[in-house]
Amino acid sequence: MNIINDTRSTLDKHMPLLLGLLVALFAGRALKKMFWTAFGVYWALRATGIHV
């Protein structure tokens, strides 16, 4: 029974860190996708003669 309590307390202790890492991972992926999308739009406009 002590093992179950220790496991729960360990999970409760590390859950904020795990959630923070998960949020950071998804935010990083979203920023990367936004950067490459903006870069692609810039080059597409540049190729058509529209200079931003």
C-alpha positions in Angstrom: 0.0 0.0 0.0 2.9 2.4 0.6 4.1 1.7 -2.9 0.9 3.0 -4.4 1.1 6.2 -2.2 4.7 6.7 -3.2 3.8 6.3 -6.9 1.0 8.8 -6.7 3.1 11.4 -4.9 5.9 11.0 -7.5 3.4 11.4 -10.3 1.9 14.5 -8.6 5.4 15.9 -8.0 6.5 15.5 -11.6 3.2 16.2 -13.5 3.7 20.1 -13.7 7.2 19.5 -15.2 5.9 17.0 -17.8 3.0 19.2 -18.7 5.3 22.2 -19.1 7.6 20.2 -21.4 4.7 19.1 -23.5 3.4 22.6 -23.8 6.9 23.8 -24.8 7.2 21.1 -27.4 3.9 22.0 -29.0 4.6 25.7 -28.9 8.0 25.1 -30.5 6.4 23.1 -33.3 3.7 25.8 -33.8 6.3 28.5 -34.0 8.4 26.5 -36.4 5.4 25.9 -38.7 4.4 29.6 -38.6 8.0 30.6 -39.5 8.2 28.3 -42.5 4.7 29.3 -43.6 5.6 33.0 -43.5 8.9 32.3 -45.2 7.1 30.5 -48.0 4.5 33.3 -48.5 7.3 35.8 -48.6 9.2 33.9 -51.3 6.0 33.3 -53.2 5.1 37.0 -53.2 8.7 37.9 -54.1 8.6 35.4 -57.1 5.5 37.1 -58.4 7.1 40.5 -58.3 5.5 41.8 -55.1 8.2 43.0 -52.8 7.1 43.3 -49.1 
